[in-house]
Amino acid sequence: MKNLLLLSFVFFISVSVSSALNCIDRDSVKRIDFNEIRSEIEWFIKKVKPESIENGKYNVYLVKIYEEHKNQYCVTMGYIMDSLWASEISGFKYFTKVNDELVLLEYSNALRNKFCLEDKSIELLVDTKLVSDKIYPGIEFLGSPSGYVCCFEARNILKVYYDDADKIPDDKKIFKYIPQGTTIKMDSTSMKQMFKKKKKN
Amino acid sequence: MGCLKLSYYEIESCLPEASPLRISYVNGEVREEKEHRFLGVVNQQTNGGGPTWDKGAFVSADDFYGFMQDQARGNPVEVAAFALKKGNEEIKYFVLPWKGNTGKFSYSHLNEVAAYVPGYSLADVISSIHTHPFGSEPSGGDKKVSDAFKIPVYTIGPKGEDYIYFNGITKKYSGD
């Protein structure tokens, strides 16, 4: 029994040391420097506050970090202001504060381990009240937020700002379900005629 | 720092920055000052009796489209409205105040209809209409609002880029 305990202990220590060494020895190419991401988040927040309701009073920022292909990872940023998209942020299990702004983070355990994504400022999102206290209660706003995609590879970063987050390529979008539907071009009727026609009805 | 280039991306440096007017317009005090200046023009167009930035008003069905298109053309922030129908009444159009709206977002006020149009409720709202100063089609957010409240969402652009989204179908209209 004593031997078994000792063996378990040795195994535990070796696994822990091995994980730590993985991160320490990891080629810098494969390591995510969260400070780099943070500076892009800061830029994004500054950029989108003016377009947001009440200069960003209700904004909760969303940052999704994912592997694009070998050695390259990407970050997609967006924001919500009310509960319209609330059902689709369940994947955001972590949060951090950037210049006092609430930023939710989504990334997988696999990505965290592979790229050694660690930062003292990142916390597990346990209490979703943090989010509900910040956003406008209920579904209120019509409109389209902007989005920002940064792809990091070695010391290169491709940065693309989307004035309309709907235009972000599907594989990089934050929200999986965005209503699309069919578009029909109405050649014979104008909207002006339609409003007047409605009056007669 | 280098930059990877992929053909399907729009490179940030190639995108025009938002105009200084649009940025400063939505920043605190500056915003209100410019809204007032802008409203002087709007109130002239509506003889001073129409909707204002801090107080909405009914607009007749004959004037409604013209009013909204003028807003899409001249007002850098979105302006939203309700189409209301109660019982056998004719359809009425109530333009909401655009205080606090930006060029990309507007308050729908769908959860507080009575606060803006006494005597009416969400059940009387048959559609939500708003301007898109940049002329784009209904956004994913607009469509989700439509789906959530089960009402059509209309968008009116400055150059006749008008759309209706309802129930998964977007109809594009041909302006005037």
Contacts between the chains, C-beta under 8 A, distances in Angstrom:
chain1	res1	chain2	res2	distance
A	50	B	18	7.8
A	50	B	22	7.7
A	50	B	23	5.1
A	50	B	26	4.7
A	50	B	27	5.9
A	50	B	102	7.5
A	51	B	18	7.6
A	51	B	22	8.0
A	51	B	26	6.8
A	51	B	102	5.3
A	51	B	103	6.5
A	51	B	104	4.8
A	51	B	105	7.3
A	52	B	102	6.8
A	52	B	105	6.9
A	53	B	100	6.1
A	53	B	101	7.5
A	53	B	102	6.5
A	53	B	105	5.2
A	53	B	107	7.3
A	54	B	100	6.1
A	55	B	26	6.6
A	55	B	27	6.5
A	55	B	28	6.7
A	81	B	105	7.3
A	84	B	141	6.2
A	84	B	144	5.5
A	84	B	145	6.7
A	84	B	148	7.1
A	85	B	141	8.0
A	85	B	144	7.4
A	138	B	111	5.0
A	139	B	108	7.7
A	139	B	110	7.4
A	139	B	111	7.3
A	139	B	144	8.0
A	139	B	145	6.2
A	139	B	148	5.3
A	139	B	149	7.5
A	140	B	107	6.2
A	140	B	108	5.8
A	140	B	109	7.6
A	140	B	110	7.5
A	140	B	111	6.5
A	141	B	105	5.1
A	141	B	106	7.0
A	141	B	107	6.6
A	141	B	108	6.5
A	141	B	141	7.1
A	141	B	145	7.9
A	142	B	78	7.1
A	142	B	80	6.2
A	142	B	105	6.8
A	142	B	106	5.0
A	142	B	107	7.9
A	142	B	108	5.0
A	142	B	128	7.0
A	142	B	130	5.3
A	142	B	139	8.0
A	142	B	141	6.7
A	142	B	142	5.4
A	142	B	145	5.7
A	142	B	153	7.0
A	143	B	78	6.7
A	143	B	102	7.8
A	143	B	104	5.0
A	143	B	105	3.4
A	143	B	106	6.3
A	143	B	139	6.3
A	143	B	141	5.6
A	143	B	142	7.1
A	144	B	104	6.0
A	144	B	105	8.0
A	144	B	136	7.4
A	144	B	139	3.2
A	144	B	140	6.8
A	144	B	141	5.5
A	144	B	142	7.3
A	145	B	104	7.3
A	145	B	141	7.2
A	146	B	104	7.6
A	151	B	4	6.7
A	153	B	4	6.3
A	155	B	1	6.4
A	155	B	2	6.9
A	156	B	1	6.9
A	156	B	2	4.4
A	156	B	3	6.4
A	156	B	4	5.1
A	157	B	1	6.3
A	157	B	3	7.2
A	157	B	4	7.9
A	158	B	3	6.1
A	158	B	4	4.3
A	158	B	5	7.3
A	158	B	6	6.8
A	158	B	9	6.7
A	159	B	3	7.9
A	159	B	12	5.2
A	160	B	9	5.0
A	160	B	10	6.2
A	160	B	11	6.9
A	160	B	12	5.8
A	161	B	12	4.9
A	161	B	15	6.4
A	162	B	10	7.8
A	163	B	15	7.2
A	164	B	136	6.6
A	164	B	139	6.7
A	165	B	140	7.5
A	166	B	139	5.8
A	166	B	140	4.7
A	169	B	8	6.9
A	175	B	140	7.3
A	178	B	140	3.7
A	178	B	143	7.5
A	178	B	144	7.7
A	179	B	140	6.3
A	179	B	143	3.8
A	179	B	144	6.0
A	179	B	146	7.9
A	179	B	147	6.0
A	179	B	165	7.8
A	179	B	168	6.8
A	180	B	143	7.9
A	181	B	143	7.0
A	181	B	165	6.8
A	181	B	167	7.9
A	181	B	168	3.9
A	181	B	169	5.3
A	181	B	170	5.5
A	182	B	168	6.9
A	182	B	169	5.3
A	182	B	170	6.9
A	183	B	137	7.5
A	183	B	169	7.8
A	183	B	170	4.4
A	183	B	171	7.6
A	183	B	172	6.1
A	184	B	169	6.4
A	184	B	170	7.2
A	184	B	171	5.0
A	184	B	172	7.0
A	185	B	171	7.9
A	185	B	172	4.9
A	186	B	171	5.2
A	186	B	172	6.3
A	186	B	173	5.1
A	186	B	174	6.6
A	187	B	174	6.2
A	189	B	173	6.6
A	189	B	174	7.5
A	190	B	160	7.5
A	190	B	162	7.5
A	190	B	173	5.7
A	190	B	174	5.4
A	190	B	175	5.9
A	190	B	176	5.9
A	191	B	65	6.3
A	191	B	154	7.1
A	191	B	156	6.8
A	191	B	162	4.1
A	191	B	164	7.7
A	191	B	173	4.3
A	191	B	175	7.5
A	192	B	65	4.3
A	192	B	66	7.6
A	192	B	69	7.9
A	192	B	175	7.6
A	192	B	176	5.8
A	194	B	173	7.4
A	195	B	61	5.7
A	195	B	64	5.4
A	195	B	65	4.8
A	195	B	93	7.5
A	196	B	61	6.1
A	196	B	62	6.4
A	196	B	65	7.7
A	198	B	61	6.7
A	198	B	83	7.6
A	198	B	91	5.0
A	199	B	61	3.6
A	199	B	62	7.3
A	199	B	90	6.0
A	199	B	91	6.3
A	201	B	91	7.6
